[in-house]
Amino acid sequence: MLLLRIFLLVVSSNILHVIAWGSIGHNLVARLAQSQLNSTTNNWIQHYIASDLRGDLGRIASWPDLILYPDTNPFDYVHWLWSRDLHYINIPAWNCSYIPSRDCVNDRCIEGALKNYSRRLVDRNSDYVEQQQALIFLVHFLGDIHQPLHSGFKNDQGGNAVKGFFLNGKNLTNLHTIWDVEIIVNRIQRHFQSDVNLYYNHLLALMLNQSAMINETYNNYEEWVKESVDYVCKQVYLNDNGTRLNVSLNFTLGEEYFNRNWPTVDQRLTQAGWRLATLLNHLAEQRSSTKLPPDMQALIIMACIAIGIFILATIGFYQYKPPEIPDRSPLLAE
């Protein structure tokens, strides 16, 4: 099956194309969320995770990125290019507002994708593969919507066209990659002994301590986009000197930028984890209370009637005893 082959690709690939949080960030968000799922929800989602992945939601979280590139999905990447636009929202430069009718036409953006896949995951008319894909996209896009530059400016491609150097690095990078990967990687290396599990434990404690402060509305996607836009306009584009970064001049960002922004990265990762858990728990509850479509209900009723008739007929057959026929043979003389 194509989907299973891509699952194996996700697990084994050593090549990383980053278009959102990077594989580490997405894995952390999924792990944080899974830690807060109730047993009903966790048992439900296990149905959609390949058995060789041992039920780990984090190991499917980067799949929507990896399917988009020929070196990570050489057989099928062209068939998934339609999903590229669903990873982000573009707003006019320094407009600093999100207007869905302008920025998410026909729901072709991350907010629209979250609404669509939330519905599809619990739609009883969707088949197994459609629901499996819906879960994976949902996990991924919930992470994306909390990365500020996935609600970035159209003119610089969400910071991808704003280039420069970060923390004395010798290789040219861009602002989007700094927020996807480099702040997270440097945070782990500098503050958590290069151990991602230590960082996860820190984020888990942070998430649980501030859970009451996180907007717990399970599907307030528009508000989450606006949060990211606010970070973009007030914080992300300010360099070490407090002036704006732009596409015309390469930047050099150092310790001041890193120290000012890693707390925001921590916060967005924990918010994403908590909100993903809240969303999945709600969808599991909604699924259990959702009625079957009328045609499916009629089919089940007809099947039950047929089975009942068969059982009654079978019982009747085995309980039936034919009447005894009297012996009409002549009496034998003594």
KOLMAR-475571 format. One record per residue (C-alpha): residue in three letters; x, y, z. Coordinates in steps of 0.05 Angstrom, whole numbers, padded with zeros to 5 digits, always signed. Layout:
residues N
ALAXYZ;...
***
This chain:
residues 334
MET+00000+00000+00000;LEU+00026+00069-00019;LEU+00012+00099+00049;LEU+00049+00044+00086;ARG+00108+00052+00039;ILE+00111+00126+00056;PHE+00106+00110+00130;LEU+00169+00069+00123;LEU+00200+00127+00085;VAL+00185+00174+00142;VAL+00219+00128+00192;SER+00281+00111+00152;SER+00296+00176+00115;ASN+00358+00214+00135;ILE+00342+00272+00089;LEU+00305+00331+00118;HIS+00268+00383+00077;VAL+00241+00433+00127;ILE+00177+00471+00114;ALA+00149+00472+00185;TRP+00181+00465+00254;GLY+00226+00411+00226;SER+00221+00338+00245;ILE+00243+00352+00317;GLY+00190+00404+00329;HIS+00134+00363+00299;ASN+00155+00302+00338;LEU+00155+00342+00403;VAL+00086+00371+00390;ALA+00057+00302+00376;ARG+00090+00271+00437;LEU+00065+00326+00482;ALA-00005+00316+00455;GLN-00004+00241+00462;SER+00015+00247+00535;GLN-00052+00282+00547;LEU-00098+00237+00508;ASN-00150+00198+00547;SER-00152+00123+00538;THR-00211+00124+00490;THR-00176+00173+00444;ASN-00109+00138+00447;ASN-00141+00070+00431;TRP-00177+00102+00373;ILE-00117+00134+00340;GLN-00075+00070+00348;HIS-00121+00042+00294;TYR-00088+00089+00244;ILE-00015+00083+00263;ALA+00025+00028+00229;SER+00042-00029+00277;ASP+00117-00022+00266;LEU+00114+00049+00292;ARG+00091+00023+00361;GLY+00034+00071+00368;ASP+00079+00132+00369;LEU+00042+00193+00343;GLY+00107+00231+00338;ARG+00134+00184+00284;ILE+00079+00202+00234;ALA+00080+00277+00248;SER+00129+00296+00192;TRP+00097+00254+00137;PRO+00061+00314+00104;ASP+00130+00347+00094;LEU+00166+00286+00068;ILE+00115+00268+00015;LEU+00129+00334-00021;TYR+00200+00322-00045;PRO+00231+00275-00097;ASP+00289+00254-00052;THR+00243+00234+00006;ASN+00185+00208-00036;PRO+00213+00193-00106;PHE+00154+00153-00131;ASP+00095+00197-00112;TYR+00116+00267-00094;VAL+00082+00298-00154;HIS+00016+00270-00131;TRP+00020+00308-00066;LEU+00041+00377-00091;TRP-00031+00400-00084;SER-00022+00398-00008;ARG+00036+00448-00007;ASP-00010+00509+00000;LEU-00043+00478+00061;HIS+00018+00487+00105;TYR+00014+00562+00113;ILE-00023+00628+00106;ASN+00005+00688+00069;ILE-00014+00758+00091;PRO+00006+00825+00059;ALA+00072+00850+00085;TRP+00065+00887+00151;ASN-00010+00887+00146;CYS-00009+00850+00213;SER-00080+00824+00208;TYR-00112+00759+00186;ILE-00174+00764+00143;PRO-00197+00694+00120;SER-00235+00721+00059;ARG-00171+00753+00035;ASP-00117+00706+00061;CYS-00151+00638+00057;VAL-00193+00638-00006;ASN-00234+00574-00014;ASP-00202+00548+00050;ARG-00136+00537+00012;CYS-00093+00550+00073;ILE-00074+00519+00139;GLU-00138+00542+00175;GLY-00181+00512+00120;ALA-00140+00448+00122;LEU-00151+00439+00197;LYS-00226+00449+00189;ASN-00229+00400+00132;TYR-00188+00344+00163;SER-00222+00351+00230;ARG-00288+00337+00195;ARG-00260+00281+00153;LEU-00229+00244+00211;VAL-00297+00232+00243;ASP-00337+00227+00179;ARG-00366+00157+00176;ASN-00371+00163+00101;SER-00295+00168+00096;ASP-00257+00102+00087;TYR-00199+00079+00129;VAL-00144+00109+00086;GLU-00179+00177+00083;GLN-00186+00178+00158;GLN-00114+00156+00168;GLN-00089+00212+00123;ALA-00136+00261+00159;LEU-00105+00244+00226;ILE-00034+00253+00200;PHE-00048+00319+00166;LEU-00085+00343+00228;VAL-00026+00327+00274;HIS+00022+00362+00226;PHE-00019+00424+00211;LEU-00034+00435+00285;GLY+00041+00443+00293;ASP+00047+00487+00232;ILE-00005+00536+00254;HIS+00036+00551+00317;GLN+00100+00566+00279;PRO+00095+00642+00271;LEU+00125+00645+00201;HIS+00071+00599+00174;SER+00027+00660+00181;GLY+00080+00704+00150;PHE+00087+00755+00094;LYS+00073+00737+00023;ASN+00127+00781-00007;ASP+00184+00743+00028;GLN+00152+00674+00028;GLY+00143+00671+00103;GLY+00215+00691+00117;ASN+00246+00642+00067;ALA+00272+00700+00025;VAL+00301+00737+00085;LYS+00372+00709+00088;GLY+00433+00716+00132;PHE+00474+00683+00187;PHE+00454+00658+00255;LEU+00497+00647+00318;ASN+00564+00652+00283;GLY+00544+00601+00232;LYS+00585+00599+00168;ASN+00529+00576+00122;LEU+00476+00623+00096;THR+00408+00608+00125;ASN+00340+00643+00125;LEU+00292+00669+00177;HIS+00242+00614+00165;THR+00293+00559+00177;ILE+00317+00593+00241;TRP+00247+00587+00269;ASP+00234+00518+00241;VAL+00298+00485+00264;GLU+00357+00526+00288;ILE+00328+00556+00351;ILE+00303+00488+00372;VAL+00369+00452+00356;ASN+00411+00505+00392;ARG+00363+00503+00452;ILE+00373+00428+00458;GLN+00448+00431+00448;ARG+00462+00490+00495;HIS+00411+00479+00550;PHE+00394+00405+00550;GLN+00460+00368+00538;SER+00440+00354+00466;ASP+00387+00307+00493;VAL+00319+00317+00460;ASN+00285+00276+00514;LEU+00309+00325+00568;TYR+00279+00381+00526;TYR+00214+00343+00519;ASN+00210+00333+00594;HIS+00220+00408+00604;LEU+00166+00424+00554;LEU+00118+00374+00585;ALA+00127+00406+00654;LEU+00119+00475+00623;MET+00056+00454+00587;LEU+00024+00424+00649;ASN+00041+00484+00691;GLN+00011+00534+00643;SER-00046+00491+00616;ALA-00098+00534+00650;MET-00070+00595+00613;ILE-00073+00562+00544;ASN-00135+00576+00503;GLU-00169+00509+00509;THR-00221+00519+00455;TYR-00209+00457+00414;ASN-00217+00488+00345;ASN-00204+00563+00350;TYR-00159+00560+00288;GLU-00170+00632+00267;GLU-00148+00657+00335;TRP-00085+00614+00333;VAL-00067+00644+00265;LYS-00076+00714+00294;GLU-00029+00695+00352;SER+00025+00676+00301;VAL+00014+00740+00261;ASP+00023+00780+00325;TYR+00090+00747+00338;VAL+00112+00759+00267;CYS+00097+00833+00269;LYS+00121+00848+00340;GLN+00180+00801+00349;VAL+00204+00754+00294;TYR+00230+00807+00245;LEU+00267+00849+00297;ASN+00342+00839+00295;ASP+00391+00846+00352;ASN+00388+00922+00347;GLY+00312+00924+00345;THR+00308+00943+00272;ARG+00268+00905+00220;LEU+00297+00849+00178;ASN+00283+00851+00103;VAL+00298+00815+00038;SER+00347+00868+00012;LEU+00401+00859+00065;ASN+00431+00796+00094;PHE+00424+00793+00170;THR+00472+00772+00224;LEU+00433+00748+00285;GLY+00468+00728+00349;GLU+00458+00712+00422;GLU+00410+00769+00435;TYR+00362+00744+00382;PHE+00367+00672+00406;ASN+00356+00689+00479;ARG+00298+00735+00463;ASN+00261+00684+00421;TRP+00273+00614+00450;PRO+00220+00626+00504;THR+00169+00639+00448;VAL+00189+00575+00413;ASP+00179+00537+00478;GLN+00111+00568+00488;ARG+00087+00554+00417;LEU+00109+00481+00421;THR+00072+00471+00486;GLN+00010+00508+00462;ALA+00009+00464+00400;GLY+00016+00401+00441;TRP-00039+00419+00490;ARG-00087+00442+00436;LEU-00075+00381+00392;ALA-00092+00336+00452;THR-00155+00377+00466;LEU-00176+00372+00394;LEU-00165+00297+00387;ASN-00201+00283+00453;HIS-00260+00324+00429;LEU-00262+00289+00361;ALA-00260+00221+00395;GLU-00320+00241+00437;GLN-00356+00270+00377;ARG-00343+00206+00337;SER-00373+00162+00391;SER-00437+00204+00391;THR-00442+00214+00316;LYS-00500+00177+00284;LEU-00490+00135+00222;PRO-00515+00162+00155;PRO-00588+00143+00141;ASP-00570+00095+00085;MET-00520+00060+00130;GLN-00570+00056+00186;ALA-00621+00024+00139;LEU-00569-00025+00114;ILE-00551-00046+00186;ILE-00625-00053+00204;MET-00637-00097+00143;ALA-00576-00139+00160;CYS-00599-00147+00232;ILE-00669-00169+00208;ALA-00639-00219+00160;ILE-00593-00247+00214;GLY-00652-00251+00262;ILE-00694-00289+00212;PHE-00637-00337+00198;ILE-00626-00350+00273;LEU-00700-00363+00285;ALA-00704-00408+00224;THR-00644-00447+00248;ILE-00672-00455+00318;GLY-00739-00477+00290;PHE-00706-00528+00245;TYR-00669-00562+00301;GLN-00728-00560+00349;TYR-00778-00587+00299;LYS-00800-00659+00311;PRO-00843-00693+00258;PRO-00907-00728+00284;GLU-00901-00802+00299;ILE-00934-00847+00247;PRO-00974-00904+00280;ASP-00953-00975+00264;ARG-01007-01003+00218;SER-00974-01072+00208;PRO-01022-01133+00220;LEU-01020-01164+00289;LEU-00978-01225+00293;ALA-01012-01289+00317;GLU-00988-01315+00382;
***
